[in-house]
């Protein structure tokens, strides 16, 4: 099993990060950790170096954070990503998050930087890891529609729609050849469950988004990467197939999608 989206650099792992990774090595094939802001890059690259063939990384700037960084800082972050290309298997997470960013200017900046990160991924021949979340005003502003339009305009081909909840646009995304990854949200959300139901196993990957989203639903409890097993079980239930099949297929998908050198 491969956890294709987690955040190993988070403070929640400061006390026992190496132990967590060792435990994961016993239970998982590989993990892809996601550095979501420039201050996370160094620790993330170190983890890759320390755990060759097991910890892989993507780096970008999470849409929720983009307003915190000046143009010069974003440019610098992109330079670091470009220079660290060999330590990376993707660019991200990037995308649109209208949940907390409600101003027109903030959302416009998200769209501009998202397009820039997609262009960077294309330039480096790396996949792009995409985070999309709507605000409550979704009748007026649709982050899913905006994000998919940007990806199409920029001719993005290798796309992971992380924790994808945009049911209405799923067919279009799958038609573009993109992948969807599911996490423990599907243990509780019918709508996210339906995305999994309607995504062919050939296009599905598993993730945890750890340290968040513990399978128990307890927001206080730290999740770890082995929590991906609970997601696999739920996918098997939703699709009414054996968990072994979910494991084999999604692991193969992740290796092929990120071109992992195990
Ligand atoms: Zn994430």
Boltz pocket constraint, residues with backbone or C-beta under 6 A from the ligand:
constraints:
  - pocket:
      binder: B
      contacts: [[A, 5], [A, 6], [A, 7], [A, 34], [A, 93], [A, 209]]
      max_distance: 6.0
